[in-house]
Amino acid sequence: MDLFINAVLSGIAEGASFGLVALGIVMVYKATRVLNFAQAEIGTLSIYLAWELTQVGVPILIAAVVVLVAAAMMGGATELLLRPLAGAQRLTITVVTLGIATALGAAQIVLFGPDPHVLPALLDGTAIRLGLIDFTWMRLLALILTGGLGVGLFLFFKRTLFGLGVLAAAQDQTALKLMGLPFNSVSMFVWASGAVLTAMAGIVLAPVIGNFTPFFITTSVFIPALAAALVGGLTSLPGAFVGGLVVGIAQNIAKSYALQIPGSEFMVVFALITIVLLVRPQGLMGKEA
């Protein structure tokens, strides 16, 4: 029983970071109906930039703020790069974002090398100890950020004119124009926001894992986060938070009870996605089109 409880607690701590990246995935998808793979490696590049700043004596908190601004600029630049493809099929744009992610990952290898790097933690020490699991301040920060941003963004989309404009962007651009909101501004906002959320998750998670390498976000975070978005519902911001916790818990239970099966946590995640999509295609908290 203790093993199960510890797996659940560890899954909650890990799933919070998945949920943070899933929020970024959902943000872009709600406005454009495109899955943005580029945000994964914008997140990894942001971690490298934060590491570089700490190497020249910049405190990690200041480095994190600078890097989040840089991530927003990289997300906006990605939107500008893809703007000529506005009339293309969404699958085509998704594939292009995958190509951008690959190019950014290759750039990380060229600029920083393949060796692991270590990013200092924003906060040190243990916040809460439950059973055998230490909830470090970094893990608690990820949980608070994910839950708080999930609720905040949900209210932003439901209660503000600009938030409603983001929803209108995916459904009817004519309605968006009637609201007095330019589509390009709305689109750039969500792409920049998705990049910032992913960079934020990377800065929080990299010190928890211990080190990072090129393609860190793609290999360690983005696939579980995409699973979280699918499980929670690609149109639901609270669903991204819930999906992150579900995927994190499922992965850790699999690792705890199937130690002799390499990759068991990934098999469980894909099985979970299959079951949810078969039973409820729109996800646990998503809405039907």
MARNULO-994023 format. One record per residue: x, y, z of N, C-alpha, C in turn. Coordinates in steps of 0.05 Angstrom, whole numbers, plus 32768, in hexadecimal, padded with zeros to 4 digits. Example, Ala and Ser with C-alpha at 12.3 -4.5 7.8 and 13.67 -1.06 7.14 Angstrom:
# residues 2
PT   n_x   n_y   n_z  ca_x  ca_y  ca_z   c_x   c_y   c_z
PT  8108  7F8E  809C  80F6  7FA6  809C  8108  7FBE  809C
PT  8101  7FD3  808E  8111  7FEB  808F  8102  8001  809D
***
This chain:
# residues 289
PT   n_x   n_y   n_z  ca_x  ca_y  ca_z   c_x   c_y   c_z
PT  8011  7FE8  8000  8000  8000  8000  8011  8019  8000
PT  8027  8018  8010  8039  802F  8011  8045  8035  7FF5
PT  804B  8020  7FE6  8057  8023  7FCC  8043  8032  7FBA
PT  8029  802A  7FBB  8015  8037  7FAB  8012  8054  7FB2
PT  8010  805A  7FCC  800D  8076  7FD5  8025  8087  7FCD
PT  803D  807C  7FCF  8054  808B  7FC7  8055  8090  7FA9
PT  804B  807C  7F9A  804A  8080  7F7C  8036  8096  7F75
PT  801F  8097  7F83  800B  80AB  7F7E  8016  80C7  7F85
PT  8023  80C9  7F9C  802E  80E3  7FA4  8044  80ED  7F91
PT  8055  80DA  7F89  806A  80E1  7F76  805E  80E9  7F5B
PT  8049  80DB  7F53  803B  80E1  7F3A  802F  80FC  7F3A
PT  8023  8104  7F51  8018  811F  7F53  802D  8134  7F4F
PT  8044  8130  7F5C  805A  8143  7F5A  8065  8145  7F3D
PT  8068  812E  7F30  8072  812E  7F14  805D  8137  7F01
PT  8044  812F  7F06  802E  8136  7EF3  8029  8154  7EF2
PT  8030  8163  7F07  802C  8180  7F07  803C  818D  7EF0
PT  8055  8183  7EEC  8065  818E  7ED6  805A  8186  7EBB
PT  804F  816D  7EB9  8042  8165  7EA0  802A  8178  7E9A
PT  801B  817E  7EAF  8004  818F  7EAC  800B  81AB  7EA3
PT  8022  81B5  7EAD  802A  81D0  7EA5  8030  81D1  7E87
PT  803E  81BD  7E7C  8043  81BC  7E5F  8029  81B7  7E50
PT  8017  81A6  7E5B  7FFE  81A0  7E4F  7FED  81BA  7E4C
PT  7FEF  81CC  7E60  7FE1  81E5  7E5E  7FEA  81F5  7E45
PT  8004  81F4  7E40  800E  8201  7E27  8004  81F4  7E0E
PT  8003  81DA  7E0E  7FF8  81CC  7DF6  7FDB  81D3  7DF1
PT  7FCC  81D4  7E07  7FAF  81DA  7E04  7FAB  81F7  7DFC
PT  7FBB  8209  7E07  7FB9  8225  7DFF  7FBA  8229  7DE1
PT  7FCF  821D  7DD5  7FD2  8220  7DB8  7FBC  8212  7DA9
PT  7FB5  81FA  7DB2  7FA1  81EA  7DA4  7F85  81F8  7DA5
PT  7F7F  8204  7DBC  7F65  8211  7DBE  7F61  8228  7DA9
PT  7F78  8236  7DA3  7F76  824C  7D91  7F7B  8245  7D74
PT  7F8B  8230  7D6F  7F93  822B  7D53  7F8C  820E  7D4A
PT  7F85  81FC  7D5C  7F81  81E0  7D56  7F9B  81D3  7D4A
PT  7FB2  81DD  7D54  7FCB  81D2  7D4C  7FDA  81C8  7D64
PT  7FE7  81B1  7D62  7FF8  81A7  7D77  8015  81B2  7D73
PT  801E  81C2  7D85  8038  81D0  7D82  804F  81C0  7D8E
PT  805D  81B0  7D7F  8074  81A1  7D89  808C  81B4  7D8D
PT  808D  81CA  7D80  80A4  81DD  7D82  80A7  81E7  7D9F
PT  8090  81E9  7DAD  8092  81F5  7DC8  80A3  81E3  7DDB
PT  80A5  81C9  7DD4  80B5  81B7  7DE5  80D2  81BF  7DE5
PT  80DD  81C3  7DCD  80FA  81CA  7DCC  80FF  81E8  7DD0
PT  80EB  81F9  7DCE  80EE  8214  7DD8  80F1  8213  7DF7
PT  80E3  8201  7E03  80E6  81FD  7E20  8102  81F3  7E28
PT  810C  81DF  7E19  8127  81D5  7E1E  813C  81EB  7E1A
PT  8139  81FA  7E04  814C  820F  7DFE  814B  8225  7E14
PT  8134  8229  7E1F  8131  823C  7E35  8140  8233  7E4E
PT  8140  8218  7E53  8150  820E  7E6A  816E  8213  7E65
PT  8177  820E  7E4D  8193  8213  7E46  819A  8231  7E4A
PT  8188  8243  7E42  818D  825F  7E45  818F  8267  7E62
PT  817D  825B  7E73  817E  8260  7E90  8198  8256  7E9B
PT  81A1  823E  7E92  81BA  8233  7E9C  81D1  8245  7E95
PT  81D2  824F  7E7C  81E7  8261  7E73  81E8  827A  7E84
PT  81D1  8285  7E8B  81D0  829E  7E9B  81DB  8298  7EB7
PT  81D4  8281  7EC3  81DF  827B  7EDE  81FD  8277  7EDD
PT  8208  826E  7EC6  8225  826A  7EC4  8234  8284  7EC5
PT  8227  829A  7EBE  8235  82B4  7EBF  822D  82C4  7ED8
PT  8220  82B7  7EEB  821B  82C3  7F05  81FF  82CF  7F08
PT  81ED  82CC  7EF5  81D2  82D6  7EF8  81C2  82C4  7F0B
PT  81B6  82CE  7F20  81A5  82BE  7F32  8190  82AF  7F22
PT  8189  8297  7F2B  8177  8286  7F1C  815B  8292  7F19
PT  8152  82A1  7F2E  8138  82AD  7F2C  8137  82C2  7F16
PT  814C  82D3  7F14  814D  82E7  7EFF  8150  82D9  7EE4
PT  8161  82C5  7EE3  8165  82B6  7ECA  814A  82AA  7EC0
PT  813A  82A0  7ED3  8120  8294  7ECC  810E  82A9  7EBF
PT  810D  82C1  7ECB  80FC  82D6  7EC0  8105  82DE  7EA3
PT  811F  82E1  7EA0  812A  82E8  7E86  8124  82D3  7E71
PT  8126  82BA  7E7A  8122  82A3  7E67  8104  82A1  7E60
PT  80F2  82A6  7E72  80D6  82A5  7E6B  80CF  82BA  7E56
PT  80DB  82D2  7E59  80D7  82E7  7E44  80E2  82DD  7E29
PT  80FA  82D0  7E2A  8106  82C6  7E12  80F4  82B0  7E06
PT  80E8  829F  7E16  80D7  828A  7E0D  80BE  8296  7DFF
PT  80B3  82AB  7E0A  809C  82B8  7DFE  80A4  82C3  7DE2
PT  80BC  82CE  7DE0  80C5  82D9  7DC6  80C9  82C2  7DB2
PT  80D4  82AB  7DBB  80D8  8294  7DA9  80BD  8289  7DA1
PT  80AA  8288  7DB3  808F  827E  7DAC  8082  8291  7D97
PT  8085  82AB  7D9C  807A  82BE  7D88  8088  82BC  7D6D
PT  80A2  82B8  7D6E  80B1  82B5  7D54  80A8  829C  7D45
PT  80A2  8287  7D54  8097  826E  7D47  807D  8274  7D39
PT  806C  8283  7D46  8052  828A  7D3A  8056  829B  7D21
PT  8069  82AE  7D22  806F  82BD  7D0A  8079  82AC  7CF3
PT  808A  8299  7CFA  8095  8287  7CE6  8080  8276  7CD9
PT  806B  826F  7CE8  8056  825D  7CDE  803F  826D  7CD2
PT  803F  8287  7CD5  8028  8297  7CCC  8023  8294  7CAE
PT  8037  8291  7C9C  8031  828D  7C80  8022  8273  7C7A
PT  8022  8260  7C8E  8014  8247  7C8B  7FF8  8248  7C96
PT  7FEE  8260  7C9B  7FD3  8263  7CA8  7FBD  8254  7C99
PT  7FBF  8253  7C7E  7FAA  8246  7C6F  7FAF  8228  7C6A
PT  7FC6  821E  7C74  7FCC  8201  7C70  7FBC  81F0  7C83
PT  7FBD  81D6  7C7E  7FAF  81C3  7C90  7FBD  81C3  7CAB
PT  7FAE  81BF  7CC0  7FBA  81C0  7CDB  7FCE  81AA  7CDF
PT  7FCB  8193  7CD3  7FDF  817E  7CD5  7FF9  8187  7CC9
PT  7FF8  8196  7CB3  8011  81A0  7CA7  8020  81B2  7CBA
PT  8011  81C4  7CC7  801D  81D7  7CDA  8029  81C7  7CF2
PT  801B  81B3  7CFB  8025  81A3  7D11  803F  8195  7D0A
PT  8041  818B  7CF2  805A  817E  7CE9  8071  8192  7CE7
PT  806A  81AB  7CDF  807F  81C0  7CDE  8089  81C6  7CFA
PT  8077  81C7  7D0D  8080  81CC  7D29  8093  81B6  7D33
PT  808E  819D  7D2A  809F  8187  7D30  80BB  818B  7D24
PT  80BC  8195  7D0C  80D5  819B  7CFF  80E4  81B1  7D0D
PT  80D6  81C6  7D17  80E2  81DC  7D26  80EE  81D1  7D40
PT  80DF  81BF  7D4D  80E9  81B3  7D66  8103  81A3  7D61
PT  8104  8195  7D4B  811C  8185  7D44  8134  8198  7D3F
PT  812F  81AE  7D31  8144  81C1  7D2B  814E  81CE  7D45
PT  813C  81D5  7D57  8144  81E1  7D70  8155  81CD  7D81
PT  814C  81B3  7D81  815B  819F  7D8F  8177  819C  7D84
PT  817A  819C  7D6A  8194  819A  7D5D  81A6  81B2  7D64
PT  8199  81C9  7D66  81A8  81E2  7D6D  81B3  81DF  7D8A
PT  81A3  81D3  7D9B  81AD  81CF  7DB7  81C6  81BE  7DB8
PT  81C7  81A9  7DA7  81DE  8197  7DA6  81F6  81A7  7D9C
PT  81F2  81B7  7D87  8209  81C6  7D7C  8213  81DB  7D8F
PT  8200  81E9  7D9D  8208  8200  7DAE  8212  81F7  7DC9
PT  8206  81E2  7DD4  820C  81DB  7DF0  8217  81BF  7DF4
PT  8218  81AF  7DDE  8222  8194  7DE0  820E  8181  7DEB
PT  8214  8166  7DE9  8200  8152  7DF2  8202  814B  7E0F
PT  8216  8155  7E1E  821A  814E  7E3A  8204  8159  7E4C
PT  81FD  814B  7E61  81E9  8156  7E74  81F2  816F  7E82
PT  81DF  8181  7E87  81E4  8199  7E97  81D1  8199  7EAF
PT  81D9  81A9  7EC3  81C9  81AA  7EDB  81C0  81C7  7EE0
PT  81A5  81CB  7EE3  819A  81E6  7EE7  8194  81E9  7F05
PT  819D  81FF  7F11  8197  8204  7F2E  8179  8206  7F32
PT  8170  81FD  7F49  8153  81FE  7F50  814B  821B  7F58
PT  8133  8222  7F51  8128  823C  7F5A  8125  823D  7F78
PT  811D  8227  7F84  8119  8224  7FA1  8126  820A  7FAA
PT  8133  820B  7FC1  8140  81F3  7FCB  8131  81E7  7FE3
PT  8136  81CE  7FE8  812B  81C2  8000  8110  81B4  7FFC
PT  8107  81A7  8011  80EE  8197  8011  80D8  81A8  801E
PT  80C1  81AA  8010  80AA  81B8  801B  8099  81A7  802D
PT  8092  818F  8023  8081  817C  8032  808C  8160  802E
PT  808B  8150  8043  8093  8134  8041  807A  8123  8047
PT  8072  8113  8033  805B  8101  8036  8064  80E5  8030
PT  8064  80D4  8045  806E  80B9  8042  808B  80B9  803B
PT  8092  80AC  8025  80AE  80AB  801C  80B4  80C0  8007
PT  80A0  80D1  8000  80A3  80E4  7FEB  80A8  8100  7FF6
PT  80BD  810C  7FEC  80C2  8128  7FF3  80B6  813A  7FDE
PT  80A4  814B  7FE6  809A  8160  7FD4  80AD  8178  7FD7
PT  80C0  8179  7FC5  80D3  8190  7FC6  80C4  81A9  7FBF
PT  80D1  81C0  7FC5  80C4  81D9  7FBE  80C0  81DC  7FA0
PT  80D2  81CF  7F90  80D0  81D1  7F73  80B7  81C1  7F6A
PT  80B3  81A9  7F75  809C  8199  7F6D  8082  81A7  7F76
PT  8082  81B2  7F8E  806B  81C1  7F98  8065  81D9  7F87
PT  807B  81E7  7F7E  8078  81FE  7F6C  806A  81F6  7F52
PT  8073  81DE  7F47  8067  81D5  7F2E  8049  81CF  7F32
PT  8042  81C4  7F49  8025  81BE  7F4F  8015  81D7  7F51
PT  8020  81EB  7F60  8012  8204  7F64  800F  8214  7F49
PT  8025  8214  7F3A  8024  8222  7F20  8010  8216  7F0D
PT  8010  81FB  7F0B  7FFE  81EE  7EF9  7FE1  81F2  7F01
PT  7FDB  81EE  7F1A  7FBF  81F2  7F23  7FB6  820E  7F21
PT  7FC7  8221  7F2A  7FC0  823D  7F29  7FBD  8248  7F0D
PT  7FD0  8240  7EFB  7FCE  8249  7EDF  7FB6  823C  7ED1
PT  7FB1  8223  7ED8  7F99  8216  7ECC  7F80  8224  7ED2
PT  7F7C  822B  7EEB  7F64  823A  7EF3  7F64  8256  7EE8
PT  7F7B  8263  7EE9  7F7D  827F  7EDF  7F77  8281  7EC2
PT  7F83  826E  7EB2  7F7E  826F  7E95  7F62  8268  7E8E
PT  7F56  8256  7E9D  7F39  824F  7E99  7F28  8267  7E9D
PT  7F2D  8276  7EB2  7F1D  828F  7EB7  7F23  82A4  7EA1
PT  7F3D  82A5  7E99  7F45  82B8  7E84  7F35  82B3  7E6A
PT  7F32  8299  7E63  7F24  8293  7E4A  7F06  8297  7E4C
PT  7EFB  8294  7E64  7EDE  8296  7E68  7ED5  82B3  7E6E
PT  7EE6  82C3  7E7B  7EDD  82DC  7E86  7EE8  82F5  7E79
PT  7EFC  82F3  7E67  7F07  830A  7E5B  7F02  830B  7E3D
PT  7F01  8323  7E32  7EFC  8326  7E15  7F13  8319  7E05
PT  7F2C  831D  7E0D  7F42  8312  7DFE  7F41  82F4  7E00
PT  7F3B  82E9  7E17  7F38  82CC  7E1A  7F23  82C0  7E08
PT  7F0C  82CD  7E07  7EF7  82C4  7DF5  7F00  82C6  7DD8
PT  7F11  82DB  7DD2  7F1C  82DE  7DB7  7F2E  82C6  7DB0
PT  7F3D  82BC  7DC3  7F4E  82A5  7DBE  7F3D  828D  7DB6
PT  7F27  8289  7DC4  7F14  8273  7DBD  7F08  8277  7DA2
PT  7F01  8290  7D9C  7EF5  8297  7D82  7F09  8292  7D6B
PT  7F22  8295  7D70  7F37  8293  7D5B  7F36  8277  7D4F
PT  7F30  8263  7D5F  7F30  8247  7D55  7F16  8240  7D47
PT  7F01  8250  7D4D  7EE6  8249  7D43  7EDE  825A  7D2B
PT  7EE2  8274  7D2D  7ED7  8286  7D19  7EE7  82A1  7D1A
PT  7EF9  82A4  7D07  7F09  82BC  7D06  7EF9  82D5  7D00
PT  7EE3  82D2  7CF3  7ED1  82E9  7CEE  7EC6  82F4  7D08
PT  7EBE  82E1  7D1A  7EB4  82E9  7D34  7ECA  82F7  7D44
PT  7EE2  82EE  7D41  7EF9  82FB  7D4E  7EFC  8317  7D45
PT  7EFA  831C  7D2B  7EFD  8337  7D20  7EE6  8349  7D2A
PT  7ECE  833E  7D2C  7EB7  834D  7D36  7EBB  8355  7D53
PT  7ECB  8346  7D62  7ED1  834C  7D7E  7EE7  8362  7D80
PT  7EF3  8369  7D68  7F07  837E  7D68  7F23  8374  7D70
PT  7F27  8359  7D6D  7F41  834E  7D75  7F4F  8343  7D5C
PT  7F68  834C  7D56  7F76  8341  7D3F  7F7F  8325  7D43
PT  7F7A  8314  7D2F  7F81  82F7  7D32  7F9E  82F3  7D37
PT  7FAF  8303  7D29  7FCC  82FF  7D2B  7FD6  8304  7D48
PT  7FCA  8317  7D55  7FD2  831D  7D71  7FCA  8307  7D83
PT  7FB1  82FD  7D7F  7FA7  82E7  7D90  7FB9  82CE  7D8B
PT  7FBF  82C8  7D72  7FCF  82B1  7D6C  7FEB  82B2  7D78
PT  7FF8  82C9  7D76  8012  82CD  7D81  8012  82CA  7DA0
PT  7FFC  82D4  7DAC  7FFA  82D2  7DC9  7FFA  82B5  7DD2
PT  7FEA  82A4  7DC5  7FE8  8289  7DCF  8001  8279  7DC9
PT  800E  827E  7DB3  8027  8270  7DAD  803D  8278  7DC1
PT  803E  8292  7DC7  8051  829B  7DDB  804B  8290  7DF6
PT  8032  828F  7DFD  802A  8285  7E17  8031  8267  7E1A
PT  802C  8257  7E05  8033  823B  7E05  8050  8237  7E0A
PT  8061  8247  7DFD  807E  8245  7E01  8086  824C  7E1D
PT  807A  8261  7E29  8080  8269  7E44  8079  8253  7E58
PT  8062  8247  7E55  8059  8232  7E67  806C  821A  7E66
PT  8075  8213  7E4E  8088  81FD  7E4B  80A3  8203  7E57
PT  80AD  821C  7E52  80C6  8224  7E5E  80C4  8224  7E7D
PT  80AE  822D  7E87  80A9  822D  7EA4  80AB  8211  7EAF
PT  809E  81FE  7EA2  809F  81E2  7EAB  80BB  81D7  7EAA
PT  80CA  81DE  7E95  80E6  81D5  7E92  80F8  81DF  7EA9
PT  80F5  81F9  7EAF  8105  8205  7EC4  80FF  81F9  7EDF
PT  80E6  81F1  7EE4  80DE  81E5  7EFD  80E7  81C8  7EFD
PT  80E4  81B9  7EE7  80E8  819C  7EE7  8105  8194  7EE4
PT  8115  81A3  7ED5  8131  819C  7ED0  8141  8197  7EEA
PT  813F  81AA  7EFE  814E  81A4  7F17  8143  818C  7F27
PT  8129  8186  7F24  811D  816F  7F32  8128  8155  7F26
PT  812A  8154  7F0C  8135  813C  7EFF  8153  8139  7F03
PT  8160  8150  7F05  817D  814F  7F0B  818F  815B  7EF5
PT  8188  8155  7EDC  8198  8160  7EC6  8187  8161  7EAD
PT  8191  816E  7E99  8182  8170  7E80  8196  816E  7E69
PT  818C  8165  7E52  819B  8162  7E39  818B  816D  7E22
PT  8196  816E  7E0A  8186  8176  7DF3  816D  8165  7DF0
PT  8157  8171  7DE7  813D  8163  7DE4  8131  815B  7DFF
PT  8139  8169  7E15  8130  8161  7E2F  8112  8162  7E32
PT  8106  8178  7E2A  80E9  817A  7E2D  80DA  8166  7E1C
PT  80E3  8162  7E03  80D6  814F  7DF1  80D7  8133  7DFC
PT  80EE  812A  7E06  80F1  810E  7E0E  80E6  8109  7E2A
PT  80E7  811D  7E3C  80E0  8118  7E58  80C4  8123  7E5F
PT  80BB  8138  7E51  80A3  8145  7E5A  808D  8147  7E46
PT  8094  814D  7E2C  807F  8155  7E19  806C  813E  7E13
PT  8077  8125  7E0F  8066  810F  7E09  8052  8109  7E1F
PT  805B  8107  7E39  8048  8104  7E4F  8035  811C  7E50
PT  803F  8134  7E4B  802D  814C  7E4C  8018  814B  7E36
PT  8020  8142  7E1E  800C  813F  7E08  7FF8  812A  7E10
PT  8001  8114  7E1C  7FEE  8100  7E26  7FDB  810D  7E3B
PT  7FE6  811E  7E4C  7FD5  812B  7E61  7FC0  813D  7E53
PT  7FC8  814B  7E3E  7FB5  815C  7E30  7F9F  814C  7E23
PT  7FA7  8135  7E17  7F93  8124  7E0A  7F80  8117  7E1F
PT  7F8B  810E  7E35  7F7B  8102  7E4A  7F68  8116  7E56
PT  7F72  812E  7E5C  7F61  8142  7E69  7F4E  8150  7E55
PT  7F56  8150  7E3C  7F46  815D  7E27  7F55  8174  7E1B
PT  7F59  8173  7E01  7F6A  8187  7DF3  7F5E  81A3  7DF3
PT  7F45  81A6  7DFB  7F38  81C0  7DFC  7F33  81C9  7E19
PT  7F3E  81BB  7E2C  7F38  81C1  7E48  7F52  81C8  7E58
PT  7F54  81E0  7E62  7F6B  81E8  7E72  7F6B  81DA  7E8D
PT  7F54  81D9  7E9C  7F54  81C9  7EB4  7F5A  81AB  7EAE
PT  7F51  81A2  7E96  7F57  8186  7E8E  7F75  8181  7E8C
PT  7F84  8195  7E83  7FA1  8192  7E81  7FAD  818C  7E9C
PT  7FA4  819A  7EB0  7FAD  8196  7ECC  7FA6  817A  7ED5
PT  7F8D  8173  7ED2  7F83  8159  7EDB  7F92  8143  7ECB
PT  7F94  8146  7EB1  7FA2  8133  7EA0  7FBF  812F  7EA9
PT  7FCD  8145  7EB0  7FE8  8143  7EB9  7FEB  8132  7ED2
PT  7FD8  8136  7EE5  7FD9  8126  7EFD  7FD3  8108  7EF7
PT  7FBF  8103  7EE6  7FB8  80E8  7EDF  7FD0  80D9  7ED2
PT  7FDD  80E7  7EBF  7FF4  80DB  7EB1  800B  80D7  7EC4
PT  8011  80EB  7ED4  8027  80E8  7EE7  8023  80D1  7EFB
PT  800A  80CF  7F05  8004  80B9  7F18  8006  809E  7F0A
PT  7FFB  809C  7EF2  7FFC  8083  7EE2  8018  807A  7EDC
PT  8029  808D  7ED4  8045  8087  7ECF  8053  807C  7EE7
PT  804F  8089  7EFE  805E  8082  7F16  8054  8067  7F21
PT  803A  8062  7F1F  8030  8047  7F27  803C  8032  7F16
PT  803E  8037  7EFC  804A  8023  7EEA  8067  801E  7EF0
PT  8076  8034  7EF6  8092  8030  7EFD  8096  8021  7F17
PT  8083  8025  7F2A  8085  8019  7F44  807F  7FFB  7F43
PT  806B  7FF3  7F32  8062  7FD7  7F32  806C  7FC7  7F1B
PT  807A  7FD3  7F08  8084  7FC4  7EF1  80A1  7FCB  7EEC
PT  80B1  7FC8  7F01  80CD  7FD0  7F00  80DE  7FC0  7EEC
PT  80D5  7FA7  7EE6  80E4  7F96  7ED4  80DD  7F9A  7EB7
PT  80CA  7FAC  7EB1  80C1  7FB1  7E96  80CA  7FCD  7E8D
PT  80E0  7FCF  7E7E  80E9  7FE9  7E75  80D4  7FF8  7E65
PT  80D0  8011  7E6B  80BC  8021  7E5C  80A0  801C  7E64
PT  809B  800F  7E7A  8080  8008  7E82  806F  8021  7E86
PT  807B  8036  7E90  806C  804F  7E95  8061  805A  7E7B
PT  8070  8057  7E65  8066  8062  7E4B  804F  8050  7E40
PT  8052  8036  7E44  803C  8024  7E3C  8022  802B  7E4A
PT  8024  8030  7E64  800C  8037  7E74  8000  8051  7E6A
PT  8011  8065  7E64  8007  807F  7E5A  7FF8  807B  7E40
PT  8004  806C  7E2D  7FF7  8069  7E13  7FDD  8058  7E16
PT  7FDD  8045  7E28  7FC5  8036  7E2D  7FAF  8048  7E39
PT  7FB8  805A  7E4A  7FA5  806D  7E57  7F99  807F  7E42
PT  7FA9  808A  7E2F  7F9F  809B  7E1A  7F8B  808B  7E09
PT  7F91  8072  7E02  7F80  8062  7DF1  7F65  805E  7DFE
PT  7F65  8057  7E18  7F4C  8052  7E27  7F3B  806B  7E28
PT  7F48  8082  7E30  7F39  809B  7E33  7F2D  80A3  7E18
PT  7F3C  80A2  7E02  7F32  80AA  7DE8  7F1D  8098  7DDD
PT  7F1E  807E  7DE5  7F09  806C  7DDC  7EEF  8071  7DEB
PT  7EF1  8076  7E05  7ED9  807A  7E16  7ECE  8097  7E14
PT  7EE1  80AA  7E13  7ED9  80C6  7E13  7EED  80D5  7E00
PT  7EE7  80D6  7DE6  7EFB  80E1  7DD3  7F03  80FE  7DD9
PT  7EF2  810E  7DE5  7EF8  812A  7DEA  7F09  812D  7E04
PT  7F10  8117  7E11  7F20  8119  7E29  7F0E  811B  7E42
PT  7F1A  8118  7E59  7F0B  8117  7E72  7EFB  8131  7E77
PT  7F07  8148  7E70  7EFA  8162  7E75  7EF6  8173  7E5D
PT  7EFB  8167  7E45  7EF7  8176  7E2C  7EDA  8175  7E24
PT  7ED3  8186  7E11  7EB8  8188  7E06  7EB8  817F  7DE9
PT  7EA2  8173  7DE1  7E9F  816B  7DC5  7E9D  8184  7DB4
PT  7EA8  8182  7D9C  7EA7  8198  7D89  7E8B  819E  7D82
***
